[in-house]
Structure formats: structure tokens, C-alpha cells
């Protein structure tokens, strides 16, 4: 199949142009020839571009090969320029070839034309590929030189052959101070020997190693480097160099250390606080029981001798003691939730919810509450805490019921994005819109005279849900009931 060839022919003779075309066709080309005779015509064609070769007669009435060659060179296009003439001295042809012409052919011997064009086109393709490769190398070199991460290249013996400016900025060493040496120049001494042994085993086998170094700068200060070391292979596939790319992670390491220290301190303080809350609540039980018992004894023994004001005072004392007892019990429950660390196991929510309903049987019967249970899943968790969670939420739904209305409570669950969303919906009094966190311990939205309680129940619920890596929230409208939602991970 003929090969397409776009030819810009500088020639004033149509007959000679026809001979060139026939020679190209016989040589296996499908030539597209544009013939020009003036400077203006040639400039327009060069501006158009897309040529494979320029063939030029040495001398035309308007201009000649010398001017045509100058125009090709000035255009910046790498076009093979071949002179075709029978009326030029050898020294003149040589002069033009020194300036950039590719070849000189006698018009009487055009048999060399096709081989010359094929050779020059191959050379032009090679030159273009070399230029492209050189440009890629230049871009990559600039990218490495201007990179915000440190780059080091060593030979297979670990001798440094290149470092970029970022490496010098990070370490404090000038380039000439590290070339020819090993990376030990920045070795800090804290990285285990086994880590370096593993590094060399990995990269010597042709794999990429990633890890962290604790290095030392020229001024003696230490820093952390996150590193990636990769083997570089030559054309035969043999490892010839290693390239290490490192990112200074000193600030992040320091922040992480401070964060870990703060978390450890907070954990210890929280543990102490939980222990204090448990011990204090437990130790308060005995004197409170004594106070309550003797107050009740005084009330029974001297009730007939007390006037109405004394009886009212005595009732206040007894009521306050009972509320204090409830508060201490709730604090004990709260401290147990936050302080216990029992292992999780597979738990059927339907079973723990049924147990919670059995515990609430008296309250359910007294209120005439209707409890509807949907399909509840199995989860991984603490069975006792999950039972307490349902007991608190359902107990609240019964407590905060609307006067004259039968409490209706629906417990259901649905699967969403790798977790279970459980809801407890009621038709009670609802919750007024407030900026207060109703899950905060001791947070109450009603007076004790309106509804009994200590304000610890929802705080316990929040602790239980968080202990199970979930979330809890409420959606409610005053007079239109409330729906408490909580999530539990769908853990296999």
C-alpha cells in the first residue's frame, strides 16, 4: 500500500516537478506535492505546516535553495531539506549542507531520491523521539528539584549519587557534603537495627519499602521522616539504583505524642473520677439509710404529738431522704456503665427488650400501656447494659404519658449503612424545643413535683450507646409524643 508523503517542492519547472512525482510514486509513495516559486508562497506553506520533506531546486528566478533553507530553519520545523539540481558546484552544495541541508541530488540521477527521503524521515522521527525523551527528562528533573519532599538516590551499595534541594533544606547538609557518602550521615540512632535490615532485604529483592525514620540533622537536632524506598531498574531489568522519598513528619509526630499524652491523662482522670463517684455513692448509702430509718421512726413515734407544721417538716425530710436515695442509686448505675469493661457477646435485642418489659411490668399494668415490638436484630454488645437501655427509654415513655390517653409505645429497628437504627416511639407529652442537652447528667426539663426522677436516666442511656460505638438522639413535638433513636454497629 503506498505510503502518504506531503512534499513542499521549491521548483519553477512543471516538467521537473512531474519527474519528481513519478519517481516518488514508483518508489512506493502516494505524494501530495505543493510546488512554490516565490518567498511569499513558501512562507504561507511553512505557516500551514504538516510537511514531511522539502525538495528544492538550487536556483529559481525569484529565489533559490539558500533562501528556502533559511526560511525552513527560521520556522523552527525539523524538516528534511534535500537539494535537487544539475547546475550547482560541489562546494556550494557542501556549504548548504553544512548549514542544515540533508542531502544534494542531481536531477539527472533521481534514483537516489526515494532512499534519501526514507533515510531522512527516519532520522527526523528519531530526532523527534529524542527531543521528546529529553523534554520528559527535563520536566522530571525540574519536578524532582522543585519537589516539596526530599529525594535521595543511591547506587546498589548505598552510596548517595543525588539529593534534591528539599533534602538539603531538611537535613542542613549541602549537596556536596552528602554525595559519595551513605544515608548513615543522617542516622539518628533510635531506629532499630532490625528495621534497617528489613529495609535492605525488601529493596534488594526488588520490592518497595515504606516506614518511618528517626533521623538527625547536621546541627544535631532530631526529626521524623516518613519514607518510601524503591528499586530502579536498568534497561536489562537489573536493579541499578535505589530512590528514597521522605516527608518530614516531625510536627505531626509531636502533635500525636501530645495527643496521646493528653488522652492518657484524660483516661486516667476519668477512671479516677468514675472510681470516686462509685465509692462516694456507695459510702453514702449507709448514713443515708440511717437517716431515713431514724426519721421514719421519729415520725411514727411522735406523729400524734406533732402539730401540722412539724408534720409538714417531717414529710419534707422523709421525701428528701427518699429522693437522695434514688439519686445515689442512679449515680451508682451511671458509674457502673462508665466504669465497667465486660466483654461483648452476641445478644438478641428481642430477648433483652422482653426482659426490660418484665422489669417494668408493674408500671405497664398501672398505666395500661400498649407495647408493640417490631423485628429486632441480634447485635454484639453487653446484654445487661442493653436491657437497661430499653428499660430506661420505655420507662420514660410510660412516665411522661399524656393524661387521659393510653400510652402506646412502638419499638422497631431497621438496617442502614452497616448499622442498626433502633427507635422507641411513644404518644406522650413530647419535649419542648430547647438548646439544653437532655442527655446531660442531672438535666431535668420538669420539676420533681411534676414528674419524679433524678435526671440521670438519659445520661445512662447515652453512656451505654457510646460504649457500644453508637449514637443517640430524639425527635419530638410537644403534645405529639417523642421518638428516641439510637444506633448499634452491625458487627459480624
ABEGO torsion letter per residue (X at the ends): XBBBBBBBBBBABAAAAAAAAAAAAAAGBBBBBBBBABAAAAAAAAAAEGBABBBBBABBAABBAAAAAAAAAAAGBBBBBBBBBAABBAAAAAAAAAAGBABBBBAABAAAAAAAAAAAAAAAAAAAAAAAAAAAAAAAAAAAAABABBBBBBBAAGBBABBBAAAAAAAGBBAAAABGBBAAAABAGABBAAAAAAAAAAAAAGBBBBBBBBBBBAAGBBBBBBBBBBBBBBAAGBBABBBBBBBBAAAAAAAAAAAAAAAAAAAAAAAAAAAAAAAAAAAAAAAAAAAAAAAAAAAAAAAAABBAAAAAAAAAAAAAAAAAAAAAAAAAAAAAAAABABBBBBBBAAAAAAAAAAAAAAAAAAAGBBBBBBBBBBBBBBAAAAAAAAAAAAAAAAABBBBGBBBBBBBBBBBBGGBBBBBBBBABAEBBBBABBAABBGBBABBAAABBEAGAAAAAAAAAAAAAGBBBBBBBBBGAEBBBBBBBBBBX
